[in-house]
Amino acid sequence: MRKFALILAAAGLGAATALAGSADAQTPEDDAGVICDRLNYRFQFDFKYRKSFPQADAARALHRSGVEKCESGDPEAGIADLRDALRKIKVEPEPL
């Protein structure tokens, strides 16, 4: 009985690993999506404290544009807009 339980556990672990895949199996689009998400989160977090900055309206417009581009299938342009939006509120985006 104990041997049977160990075999089932090993089979389950193997199946879970196969379903999860490896980090190398991620496509560049997945990476770009992650970068878009991180930059979007960073902007939203930092913007709360920088709403009064002189270029806040321009930064907000760039942020919206970047999010739209990321969601519509042009993540490279979206990432560029999101990084520019962060720079407008004096936040240097971390290299991702």
LINLIN-V666666 format. One record per backbone hydrogen bond with DSSP energy under -0.5 kcal/mol. CO is the residue of the C=O (numbers start at 1). NH is the residue of the N-H. If there is no record, write none. Layout:
CO:NH
CO:NH
This chain:
1:5
2:6
3:7
4:8
5:9
6:10
7:11
8:12
9:13
10:14
11:15
12:16
13:17
14:18
15:19
16:20
17:21
22:25
23:26
27:30
27:31
28:32
29:33
30:34
31:35
32:36
33:37
34:38
35:39
36:40
37:41
38:42
39:43
40:44
41:45
42:46
43:47
44:48
46:49
47:50
50:53
53:56
55:59
56:60
57:61
58:62
59:63
60:64
61:65
62:66
63:67
64:68
65:69
66:70
67:71
68:72
69:74
70:73
74:78
75:79
76:80
77:81
78:82
79:83
80:84
81:85
82:86
83:87
84:88
85:89
86:89
86:91
87:90
91:93
